[in-house]
């Protein structure tokens, strides 16, 4: 969907050349962006549901009259303002058209200021409609992101806002972050929230492709183009036509292929190995890296001109140690999923164990946390014994983590576990939790919001 209108756009439809010229001159002098059509059928082909402007049409036209034209426009988008220009005898017809959804009508002859005032009111209405649509779409996107990108910490909320903002556009995106932070998950979220969501998402790990076959893998080849090419092969780039191409670990791509990729991006065409015929390609490009590409450019391992083309918009994913407020929630969700999959019991962690999780540095980030949650579910023994094995002796069974957290963090962890345990015992019944903990509803609600505690069970 287009952004809400900046310079007002007016479409004029009239079979009278003199009227079209006079109207367009008036409106351009009034700082409108004007497009004129002689034939309403041609105008209809160019009008989309997200048209950011107003339509001004004559009623009496030979090939497609204004009333029928208006009905066709409103069937595409009932909120597009259509203003009818009528002769004296057409007024009853125009009134009926307004009952069916037309915005206004002006009777010929009319003063230029009258038509400008009507257009300005219609423009404001259209602007509000498009802004409301964008807000609704952002809410939908945010809800979808919350279900796939787990976490309510400040870095995660900022990341979700950026994804919701950039996903509907076509700009190339560069995702940066440490190994295990979820770069492919973010790329898929961008694809699923874009206009290409019904098309393919093609993920290619550049580091996993042998250099000897990388050109064929990416660009494809023709039969007989080299020894072993027994048939034609469509490359990953061509396979992504219409959809999204995700190039993970882009810094691992050999320099020779970087030059060819740059040409594909600039020319929007790919040439298979052994062919001279270019194939037109249309795809959304998303790349990911766990290295600093600016440093790679300085080291002459990455082309600067390619970097400029792939990082029109950059998304930086925070490491897990920078979003520790999400750790307990992530561990709970991963462990619950593992318990269901492996048919094992899972008892939520005590505040002391959560403190141990938060004290860990998590070099493997979310991927490491998920692996640890699954191993925790599969191990036997008490929670403390399992943690001791997970952290290889770095945990005191008496409840003291190997790295001590600040008092405020320990208090926060304790409150979180007490409230979670109370909600579990009372099957999500807030009133019973209030009575047990002897706190008012407002205090409980505030603490649950602050501690990112979700009430999964109905009241």
N, C-alpha and C positions, 0 to 999 in steps of 0.2 A: 504494500500500500504506500502511496506517495505521502510525503510529509504534508502537514497542513499548509495551505496556500500562503505564499509570500506576496508575489505580484499577482493581482487578480487576473484570471484568465476568462475571457469571454468568447464563446462560439456564436457567430452570427450565421443564420441560415435564411437566405432570401433569394428568390429567383430574379429580383430586380437589381441590375448591376449598379444603377445610380444610388439606390438605397443602401446597398452593401458598402459602397465607397464612402457615402456620407456618414453612415453609422461608424464605420471603422475609424475614420478620421476623428470624429467626435470623441470616441472612446479612447483612442490612443493619446489624444491631447489630455484626457482625464487620467492618464497613467494606467490604463488597462492593457493587458497583453491580449491581442485580438487575433482570432482565426476565422476566416470567412468561407462559407460554402454556398454554392449556387443550388446544389442538389442535396436534399435532405437525406437521401439514401447514402451518399458518400460520407456525410457527417455522422450518420448512425454507425458506420463501420469503424470510425475512429474514436468513438466514445466508449470509455471503459467504466466499470463500476466505481473506480477510485478517481474518476475525473475531478480535478480540483478547481472547479470554476462554475460558471453559470451559462446557460444556453438562452439565446435570444432568437426567436424564430417567427417568421411570418406565418399566417394561417393559410392564406390562399396561395398554393404552389401547385404546379401542374403534375409533377411526377410522384410526389408524396406530400400530401397536405400536412399542415402544421399540427393538426389535432392527432392524426395517426402517428406522426413522428413523435409527438410528446408521449403518447401511450407507450411507444417502443422504448423511448429513453427511460421512462419510469419503471418499465418492466425489468430493465437492467439494473437500475438503482433508483428506488422510489424517493431518495433524498436529494437527487440532483435538481437544483432549482431551474425550472423552465419558465421563461417569460414570453408570452405571446404578443405579437404585434397584430392588431386587428383593424379592419375597416369598420365603419359604423354598423353595417348590417351583420357583422360577425360577432358582435358583443354577446348575444345569448349563447352562441356556441362556445365562446371563450369562458363564460361563466360556468358552463357545464364541464369544461376541461379543468377548471380550478377545483371543482367538486371531486374530480377524479385524481387530483394531485398536482396540477400545474401550480406554480408559485404565484404568478401575477399575470396581468395583461395590461397593455397600454393601447389606447385607441389613437389611430392615425387621424390627422397629423398630431404629433406630440412635440413638446419642447425638449431639447437635449438634456436640460437639468432634471426633468421628470424621469427620463429613462435612466440617467446616472444615479439618481436617488434610489430607484427601485433596484438597480443592479448592486449598489452598495449594501442594501439590506440583505439581498439574496447572498452576496458574497460572505457576509458575516455569519449567516445561517449555515452556509456550507462549511465554513472554517470550523465552527463549533461541532458540526456533525463529524468531520474528519478527526478532530482532536479527541472526541469521545470514542470513536472507533479505535484509535491508537491506544487510548488508555485501557479499553476493554481487552485489546489484544495483548497488551503488556501484562495485564492481570492473568490472562490465560497462560501466557508464556511463563510468568513467574511461578504459577501453580505447577506447571509441568516441570520446571527446573527444580523446584523443591522436592519433587518426588524422585528425581534422578541424581541430583547433586546434594548429598546429605551434608547438613551443617548450617548453623545459624550464627556463626562467629562473624565479626565485622568483615574480615577478608572474604568470606564466602558470600555474604550478602552483597558486597561490592562486585564480586565476580558475576553473580547471577544477574545483577542489574546491567552489567556491561554486555553479557550474552544476550539478554532480552532486547537490548538496544541495537546490537549489531547484526543479529541473526537474520532479520528480514531484508537486509541489504545484500548487495552482490560483491562487496569489497573483499579482497584477499585478507586472510587473518593469519597472524603468526602467534602461536601459543608457546609460551616459554614456561619452564618449570623443571624442578628436579625430577629424577626418575621416580616413578611411583606416585606422582601427585594426581594423575588422572587426566592427562592431556587428551587421550583419545576419547574419553568420556565427554569432555568439554566439546571436542570437535563434533561428535555425534549429536550433542544437544544443539549446537549451532545448525547443523544440517536439518534436524527434525523440526526446528522452529522456523526454517526458511521456506521460501516458496518452492524449493526443490525437494521438499520432504517426501514426495511420492516417488522420487527417482532414486538411483543407486547412491549409496555411500561407499566409496572405494578407498580402503585403507591400505597404504603401502609403507612398509618399514624399510626405509632406504638402507639402514645398517645391515639388514638381513639378506640383501640381494648381493650375490657374488659379483665382483666388478666385471668379470668376463662376460656375464650374461645381462648386466644391468641395462644396457641400451635396448636389447631385445625385450626385456621385461617391461620397461617403461613405454617404449615407442612402438613395439611390435616389429614383425619382420615378414617378408614375403617368402614363399616357398622357393627353396634353392638359393637363397641369398648367402648362405654360408654352409659349411659342412654340418650336417645334422638338422638343417632346416627342411624337414620333410613335408611340412605343410605351412600354410599361412598362419600367423599368430597375431591376434589383436592385443596391443599393449595395454597397460593399466590406464594410461592417459586416455586413450580412445574408448576404453571400456566405461570410463566415467562420464561420457557425453550425456548432457542433460542433468547430471547429478552433481555430487561433490567429490573432489579428489583430495584425500588427506595424505600428505607426505610426512610421515613421522621420521624423526631423527634426520632432518633435511641436511644437517651439517655433514653427514656421512657420505653424501652424494659426491662422486668424483668430479673434479673440476671440468673435465671434458663434457660430462653430461649436464653440468650446471649451465653451460653455454647453450646447449640444445634445449634445455627446459626454458631458459629465458626467451629463446626464439618462439617456442610454443606459446608462452604467456603473451608475448607481444603480438604475434601474428594470428593467434587462435587457430593454428593448424599444425598437424603433426605429419611427419614423413616416416613411414616404416623403413626399417633397414632393408636395403635391396630394392627400394622403390624410388621413383622420381615424382610420383603423384601425391601432392599434399592432401590430407583429409581434414576438413573443417571440424573443429572441436569446440564445444561449449560446456564449460564446467565451472563450478565454484571451487576456488583453491583455498585449502587450509593447510598450513604447515606447522610442524612442532619441533622444538629443539630443547635439549637439556644443557646446551652449551651457549655461551655468550657469542652470538654471531658477529658482533662488532670486533671482538678479539680474534675470531676466526678470519675476518677480513684483514685485520692487521697482520696476521700470520700468513696471509696469502693462501689460506685453505678454503676460503669462500669468496665468491664474486660479490663485489660491492653493488654492482648494478642489479644483480638478482635479489640481494637483500632489500633494495629499494622497492622492488616489485612485489615481494611477498609479505612485507610488513606494513601495508597500508593501515592496518589496525592491529595492535599487539595486545594480547591478553597474557598477563603474568599470573600464574597460579601459585599461591602461597604454599610453603612447605607445611607439613603437619605440626612441626614445632612452633610455627607462627600462628597456629589456629588451635591451641590446646583446648579451648572451650568446646571443640567438636569431638574430642577424643572419646569421652565416655559414651556419647550418643552413637558414634560410629562403631565402637567396640560392641555395644549392646545389639545393634542391628546386624552386624556381621555374625556375631555369636548366635543370635536367635535364628538366623537363616541357616547357619551350619548345623545347629541342633535339630532343626526340622529336616534338613537334608540327610543327616547321618542318624536320625532317630535317637538322639541322645538328649539327656536333660540339660538345662542351662539355668543356673542360679545367678541372678544379677550380682555384680561385684559390690564389695563393701567400700566405704570411703577411703580406707587405707590402700586398697588395691587400685582404686581409681587414681589415687595420688601417685602410686608407682607407675601407672601408665603415663601420667602427665610428666613425670620426672625423666622418662626415657627420651633420648634424643631423636629417635625415629629416622635413621638415615635412609630407610627404605620407604618412608612416608606412608600413605594410605595403603599401598600394596603390602607393606610389612605389617601394618596393623591388622589388615584382613587375614593375613596368614597366621598371625599370632592368635587372633580370635578363634579361628578354625582349629588350631592346635590345642588351644585351651579346652575347647569342647570335647576333643578326642582323648585328652589325657584323663587319667584316673587319679583319685586322691582328693584331699581337701583343696579349696581354692588357693590357699597359701602355698601348699605343696606344689600345685600345678604352676603357680607363678614363679616359684623358686626354680623350677625346671625351665620355664620359658626364658627367664632372665639369667639363667646359668649361675645361680647363687647370689645374684645381686639384690635379693629381697629378704628382709628380716621377717620371719613368720610372726613375730610379736606385733607387726603392723607398721613398722617404721621403714619408709622407702629409703633406698640407697642414696638418693639425692633428696634432701629435705626441701619441701615447698614452703613458700611464705605462709605465715599464719592465716592471712586472708584467704588464700587459695585452699588451705586445709579446712577452714570453716565452711567455705562455699561447697567443697566436695562433701563434707559431712551433711550439710543441709540438703543437698541434692539427693543423697542416698536415703536419708530418712524419709523425705517426701515420696520418692519413688517406691520405697518399700511399703509405706502406708497406703499408697494408691493401689499397689498390687494386692495387699491384704484385703482391702475393701472393694476390690473389683471396680476401681475407678469412681467410686461414690465419694464425691467431694465433701458432702455433708458429714459423712462418717470420719473422713480424714481430718476435717476441721475439729470435730469433737475429740478425737484421739490426741491430736497435737495441740489442742487448746489455742487455736489461732483463728482470727476472723477470716471470712471468705476473701475480702479484699487483699489482706496480707498474703494469704495462700496463693491467690491468683498472681499477685505481683512477683512472688518468689518463683512460681512455676515459669512465668514469662522470662524472668531474669536468668533462670537456670536452664532454659531451653527444654523444659519437661513437657512432653506431649501427652495429652490425655487420650490414649488410644482406645479406651473402653468407654461405652456410653454411660451417661449418668443414670 
